[in-house]
Structures are given as structure tokens and as C-alpha cells.
Amino acid sequence: MNEPPSTGSPTDPHPAEASGIRPADKPSPVVAHPMPLIRTRKRVADHGEVFTPAWMVTAMLDLVKGETDRLDSRVLEPACGSGNFLVEVLRRKLAAVEATYGKADFERRHYALLAVMCTYGIELLADNIAECRANMLEVLADYLDLEDTTDAYRAASNVLTLNLMGAAQLRRRSSRLLPEPCSFGICVA
Ligand SMILES: C[S@@+](CC[C@H](N)C(=O)[O-])C[C@H]1O[C@@H](n2cnc3c(N)ncnc32)[C@H](O)[C@@H]1O
């Protein structure tokens, strides 16, 4: 039987405040559908699936701001779930694209796609990796105002299929995953 998801409340006092640590950025007090942190107890027990709250993602990524704002910095999350970290990394990279190339249409699109190309994830569960790809694609499509019929949308979709790997995909491709050693600016672990 499915259990109700545990979301916590976005208006709850921030746990870090009790310890005297001020979060870098608290979530907006008005959130229509907060992301559940837990789907079911079974998934927690079987796969350790507990999602990271937005305030913690923000605080952690603020510690490596130099990397998330650098367009060609590669980021790997080896247990990416539905993309709480990777989506925020992409948002930050796109903010850097906008700051640098916001007025140059070709470069804006080019570097936005590069931002997608520089984010990698691995995830055991097929539904999570599909959600992660969809979440990232939505962020890019919103930013570039892309229809799903455009070349840029399809290019990004293909990149995300390659860069965000589910367990089955990893098994099939493990020996030819990357053509040569690849270094990462950040590995979220
Ligand atoms: C603690 S959750 C964190 C998810 C996400 N990183 C976040 O912060 O919201 C851990 C995730 O790792 C996945 N996972 C568990 N074992 C794994 C494995 N051996 N390889 C890749 N992913 C795994 C789970 O399915 C789950 O989505």
C-alpha cells in the first residue's frame, strides 16, 4: 500500500536556524506543490531514497559557487534522484549564460546547450532518471523558450539521455561509457 508522501512544510522553521547556522537562501514561504522528500518507506529502505530539501541544495551549492557559475565546469551527481542538485546547477549555469550572453541570441543558445552538456548524473531507479531528464529539459526549454519540435530541444533531449544514466544504461555501456578519462569540477556525493 502506498504511504502519503512526507514533504515537510516550507513554512516550518528552518532546522539550521536552531543550530545558529543561517541558510544561504530559504525557500519561498508560498510553494504550491512542495517536492516530497520521501515517496514511500519501502523506497527509503530499499534504495535510500530521501530527497534533499531545496534550502540544503542551495546552501551546499553556494559553497562551490565558482564551479556552478563556470559554464564549462563539469558536474557529476552519482545518485541524482529526480535532479534536485542537477536542476539547480543548470539554473545557476543558465543564470551565468544570461549574465554574459543575454543579449546575443546565438551565444545564449550555444552556451545554454553547453550548460546541459556539462551536467552528468547516475541513478539506480528508472522513474527517477526519467524525471530528472524531464525536469532539466523543462528548465532549458523555459529559458530558451523552446518548442519540443525544435532542433535545440531535440539536441538537449539527446544529450540528457546520454549524460543522465540509469542503472540499465550503465550496465550496457559500462565499457564504453566515456571515450577517455573525464574530470569533473564538482561531484555531489
Ligand atoms: C538520498 S537519495 C538522493 C537523491 C538526490 N541526490 C537528492 O539529493 O535529492 C539517493 C538516490 O540514489 C539512488 N541510488 C541508490 N543506490 C544507487 C546506486 N547504487 N547507484 C546510483 N543511484 C543509486 C536512489 O534511487 C536515490 O534516488
Ligand as a Chemical Component Dictionary entry (heavy atoms), coordinates in Angstrom:
data_LIG
# 
_chem_comp.id                   LIG 
_chem_comp.type                 NON-POLYMER 
_chem_comp.pdbx_formal_charge   0 
_chem_comp.three_letter_code    LIG 
# 
loop_
_chem_comp_atom.comp_id 
_chem_comp_atom.atom_id 
_chem_comp_atom.alt_atom_id 
_chem_comp_atom.type_symbol 
_chem_comp_atom.charge 
_chem_comp_atom.model_Cartn_x 
_chem_comp_atom.model_Cartn_y 
_chem_comp_atom.model_Cartn_z 
_chem_comp_atom.pdbx_ordinal 
LIG C1  C1  C 0  19.395 10.001 -0.812 1  
LIG S1  S1  S 1  18.638 9.930  -2.444 2  
LIG C2  C2  C 0  19.259 11.474 -3.059 3  
LIG C3  C3  C 0  18.642 11.905 -4.341 4  
LIG C4  C4  C 0  19.121 13.283 -4.832 5  
LIG N1  N1  N 0  20.559 13.284 -4.970 6  
LIG C5  C5  C 0  18.720 14.380 -3.883 7  
LIG O1  O1  O 0  19.626 14.888 -3.212 8  
LIG O2  O2  O -1 17.557 14.734 -3.816 9  
LIG C6  C6  C 0  19.693 8.716  -3.171 10 
LIG C7  C7  C 0  19.347 8.311  -4.595 11 
LIG O3  O3  O 0  20.326 7.367  -5.014 12 
LIG C8  C8  C 0  19.714 6.329  -5.744 13 
LIG N2  N2  N 0  20.577 5.158  -5.628 14 
LIG C9  C9  C 0  20.597 4.199  -4.677 15 
LIG N3  N3  N 0  21.573 3.294  -4.920 16 
LIG C10 C10 C 0  22.204 3.715  -6.051 17 
LIG C11 C11 C 0  23.283 3.202  -6.817 18 
LIG N4  N4  N 0  23.933 2.103  -6.461 19 
LIG N5  N5  N 0  23.661 3.884  -7.921 20 
LIG C12 C12 C 0  23.016 5.003  -8.299 21 
LIG N6  N6  N 0  21.977 5.536  -7.618 22 
LIG C13 C13 C 0  21.575 4.903  -6.509 23 
LIG C14 C14 C 0  18.345 6.185  -5.144 24 
LIG O4  O4  O 0  17.433 5.630  -6.055 25 
LIG C15 C15 C 0  18.009 7.629  -4.782 26 
LIG O5  O5  O 0  17.312 8.268  -5.819 27 
# 
loop_
_chem_comp_bond.comp_id 
_chem_comp_bond.atom_id_1 
_chem_comp_bond.atom_id_2 
_chem_comp_bond.value_order 
_chem_comp_bond.pdbx_ordinal 
LIG C1  S1  SING 1  
LIG S1  C2  SING 2  
LIG S1  C6  SING 3  
LIG C2  C3  SING 4  
LIG C3  C4  SING 5  
LIG C4  N1  SING 6  
LIG C4  C5  SING 7  
LIG C5  O1  DOUB 8  
LIG C5  O2  SING 9  
LIG C6  C7  SING 10 
LIG C7  O3  SING 11 
LIG C7  C15 SING 12 
LIG O3  C8  SING 13 
LIG C8  N2  SING 14 
LIG C8  C14 SING 15 
LIG N2  C9  SING 16 
LIG N2  C13 SING 17 
LIG C9  N3  DOUB 18 
LIG N3  C10 SING 19 
LIG C10 C11 SING 20 
LIG C10 C13 DOUB 21 
LIG C11 N4  SING 22 
LIG C11 N5  DOUB 23 
LIG N5  C12 SING 24 
LIG C12 N6  DOUB 25 
LIG N6  C13 SING 26 
LIG C14 O4  SING 27 
LIG C14 C15 SING 28 
LIG C15 O5  SING 29 
# 
